[in-house]
Amino acid sequence: MNNYNDFEVKDFLEDFGFQNWVYRGESDQSWRTYLTNNPFQLENVEQAKSILLSVRGDLDSISQEEVKSRVSELLDSISEEDKAMRKLWWKGKWLQIAAVLLLASGLGTYHYWGKLFNESQPYYAMTGQLDEGNMKEVINDTETIKLVNLPDGSSVVLKKNARICYPIKFAVDRREVYLMGEAFFEVEKNPDQPFYVFAGEMISKVTGTSFSIQANETGEEVKLVVKTGLVEISALNHNAKSIADRREERVVVSPNQLMTLNRKSLAMVTKKLERPVLIDLPIESLDFSFKRMPLKTVFESFTQAYGVQINFDEIITEECTITAKLGDEPVYEKLGMICSVVNATYEFKDGIVFIHSRGCKN
């Protein structure tokens, strides 16, 4: 990564690497590391990021030529006689001036104004109020799926560019996580500690089940499909800051049902599906039903479903077979059940599952 220490907001706006990060999530970990090591640039980066999002508007994608044109138009609209205002813009009062300039340049619509204030993305508004010292955020900046094991043992499979934020330790009476993007959940059953997912304007409440959520940053809708169990859905009021601000209406979603929530009107619509598939992940369709299945084949299914590497001794376990029908248990429980059948144990280490077995010979 280039040395951005001397950059001002306008420099970040014109940098292709920065634009690719904002629009496509490229080199996300590198940028996060840079900000951790250079906190003095956080304000400039956040300001430039908000402006680029406003410049893109409702478009799913935007070419570099169009970005350059719109940014140039915005910057050129600051005349020489506005130098004093420009200084204030870069130093922290940029938002008020940028709004005026967007209007003057023909880019200013209600959407852009809302984008500048992040009104359309509760993820940032809500996670920004949390205690960073007690929270952890995982971002899938890879080209494949990414498994996240939550503190309670629940499993989350993140698609590319998805991110999830959760406490290092859940509260005694509830488990709350925040999602942006697309993910599949397998929630550890605990009726005394309900599990909440905040995704866009949708709040999902479960005690133990499996489901998919689609809550992309620029999407007009948030969607949820239930694979097993029941999920209770409610909607956050616009600009809500906590679970207390959710609407009174509740909708219970059953297996093979799709719930769609409109992010503007907060209207909720339920539809029956033949299969519980929303985000095209293998785990949505797999039923983990095995009949005298070789252990190697079983572990191949786990790798396909969760994207994890499983190391085991194929020679020692070559006579091991599995007959079982697993459900919506998180990956920890599934592995525990499999290992108990084949006289084995497992451990997670550096993102890899290591199986320790003495074999299945009589």
CORRAWO-V506155 format. One record per helix or strand of 2 or more residues. SS is the DSSP state (h for helix, s for strand). FROM is the first residue (numbers start at 1). TO is the last residue. If there is no record, write none. Layout:
BEGIN
SS:FROM:TO, SS:FROM:TO
END
This chain:
BEGIN
h:9:13, h:16:24, h:28:37, h:39:56, h:64:76, h:80:104, h:110:116, h:122:127, h:132:134, s:135:139, s:146:149, s:155:158, s:163:167, s:174:186, s:194:199, s:202:206, s:210:215, s:221:228, s:231:236, h:243:245, s:251:253, s:257:262, s:268:272, h:282:285, s:289:294, h:295:306, s:309:311, s:321:325, h:331:341, s:344:349, s:352:357
END
